[in-house]
Amino acid sequence: MSESMIPTTTLTPAHAGLACRLRARQCRRGPSAIAGEVELENTSSSVLEIEVRTSPLQYLNLVVTDAAGKVVSDSVYGDLFSPLAEPYTLRLQPGEKFTAPVSLLGNVPEEKRQTGEYTVQAIYEYSGVRAVSEPLRVQLPAPYFQFTESFGDARVEELKLLSWTAQHGGLSFSSVPSGPWHDLLVALVSSELLTVFSLEWAKQVYSSEGNAYRDLVVPLGMPGDTPLVRAMALARVRAIYDLYEMRSPTGLRLTHLGRVRLSELKQALRAGREREPFGILWDVRHWQQDLQIAILDAREGSPLAAAYLDLNGLRQVNEVHGHDAGDLALKAYLQAVASTLGDRGQAYRLSGGADEVLVVLPNHDTQAAVQLLQLLCRTLMSERLEEIGEKVILSVAVGVITSNDPWASPTELRSAADKVQDRAKKRSREITPRPSVIAIDGQEDMIVIENNPERSGSPR
């Protein structure tokens, strides 16, 4: 039996200079059943060095068992991370702790995630050192779509509902909403974008009338009229009737027409976008809508990263060299962002004449996002603007945040990334010449990239 298949009851904490703790984590928008946090503590009297190729959590496994004691995790948690372009060494001093967020059911397939109680235990093994956490109980509630009190852009709200249904394989809600949300549900069922129909249901309905299943395809007078066609129409009418009676229809799911509509909505909301005044990045008007689409596409194993960037020293360039030089610096900065991202993400200049940029990186965990942003910083710092002078070195303060919460607010994500960036900005002011600094949500240490290549990228 492989280690990942060992029941948690057989795992006993190991003490060899490293302690591992697993606990629930409070999300920004309230509690989440599967949001967790792993803490590693060096309990030895010497420095512990861990070679990192993908993530410090590459040596972590989460063993998850259901209420019956059956192991439902089917892969090693550390295998979820992508390789880094530049491996590094994580050094923990005696008594020092390293903390990182985890998804408590991240290595449990979607089809095995049923409503109920689970037990999760963390195992961290590296170079002969093994640490095991205490078991953590997790209660997974039934997934319900959350109707918000406010109803914004009808296309965006429809996109939210269809995206949620596609991700969860069906649509369920604790109570039928009123107002615009109710109208939307009725319209989606009426247009056959959502349905409760199934062949088994049609068999049961028709057999209850004393007919054999084979009669479902027998013509009934008008061309194309069969018991099967009538059953499909009946399912639609009953679902609409339930909604008007304020009852939740059972078994609502997305149809092929619904999936097509979902794709068309995304394309329509992204169409007609304009660039900012320099014509390099997207205009400020589009960040919120695009970020909302990215949030809806994020999920376990495919999180969304957002970064808030602020160019260092632009005011000084303007004051010393003039506003034309400032524009040259801005263009170099925006070009560095655009060329580094390529088709891996989108970037938005947050106001017409300012240097603040929001970067949206779908399908990027923290490690992947930081790796890309480090490349961006080095690309920018390698720029030499001859028109200004070789002594001008451009650098940037970056705040990074990740999320897989489908209910996250675009405004709140941007604000949170901005607050993380403030830490990076403050740190950059402490060093001369000013370096690029990357601050990461939930982590005290920051990545400082100085102009000196031998010291670049060292955590501070």
Secondary structure, 3 states (H helix, E strand, C coil): CCHHHCCHHHCCCCCCCEEEEEEEEEECCEEEEEEEEEEEEECCCCCEEEEECCCHHHHEEEEEEECCCCECCCCCHHHHCCCCCCCEEEEECCCCEEEEEEECCCCCCHHHCCCEEEEEEEEEEECCEEEECCCEEEEECCCCCCCCCCCCCHHHHHHHHHHHHHHHCCECCCCCCCCHHHHHHHHHHHCCCEECCCHHHHHHHHHCCCCCHHHHHCCCCCCCCCHHHHHHHHHHHHHHHHHHCCCCCCCEEECHHHHHHHHHHHHHHHCCCCECCCCCCECHHHHHHHHHHHHHHCECCECEEEEEEEECCHHHHHHHHCHHHHHHHHHHHHHHHHHHHCCCCEEEECCCCCCEEEEEECCCCHHHHHHHHHHHHHHHHCCCCCCCCCCCCCCEEEEEEEECCCCCCHHHHHHHHHHHHHHHHHHHCCCCCCCEEEEECCCCCCEEECCCCCCCCEEC
